[in-house]
Amino acid sequence: MPLEIERVRTATPALAAFLADHHADMAGTAPPESQHALPLDRLLAPEMRLFAMVDDGQPIATGALAPIEPGHEELKSMRTAPDRRGEGLGERMLGFLIRDAAARGIRRISLETGNDRFFQSAHRLYARAGFVDCDPFGSYLPDPNSLFMTLAVSPVQPPVGRSTGSEGASRRSR
């Protein structure tokens, strides 16, 4: 059965635990004032768009979009379960979020992520999707522990990541 990505509107114990692990993963990567992951209650706010990929009742990937200003959203809470990394789930989630934003007329997605070695695979994922380094945005200030990236969203966004068929010809390569 293919894994589906669905919008999350209410908390579950499994999702709460998954996102608590997300915060724990980042605990040693930067001082607390440089960690910007949102708690679950903020991710469930009406203006947020939180999504999860679930397998056998357990979240295996999450991602969210948060409004910054009209036409500009921030990518938040991207996480893949550690035992599922390397399966392309992060690419799938990122592609889904970009297409969701494009379908709603969003023209730019920006992100803040850690600058620690722990985040290197995420940096590569975002670069493959077309994100480029940028200055701090929204309420962020310059921070040596943060990396800021942005993507100009096309009305029809090409797939992200590895080729699974004929869509590979339209994909951006980096």
HELIX and SHEET records of a PDB file:
HELIX    1   1 PRO A   13  MET A   26  1                                  14    
HELIX    2   2 PRO A   32  SER A   34  5                                   3    
HELIX    3   3 LEU A   40  LEU A   43  1                                   4    
HELIX    4   4 PRO A   82  ARG A   84  5                                   3    
HELIX    5   5 LEU A   89  ALA A  103  1                                  15    
HELIX    6   6 ARG A  117  PHE A  119  5                                   3    
HELIX    7   7 GLN A  120  ARG A  128  1                                   9    
HELIX    8   8 SER A  166  SER A  170  5                                   5    
SHEET    1   A 7 ILE A   5  VAL A   8  0                                        
SHEET    2   A 7 ARG A  49  ASP A  55 -1                                        
SHEET    3   A 7 GLN A  58  GLU A  69 -1                                        
SHEET    4   A 7 HIS A  72  THR A  80 -1                                        
SHEET    5   A 7 ARG A 108  GLY A 114  1                                        
SHEET    6   A 7 SER A 146  ALA A 152 -1                                        
SHEET    7   A 7 VAL A 132  ASP A 133 -1                                        
END                                                                             
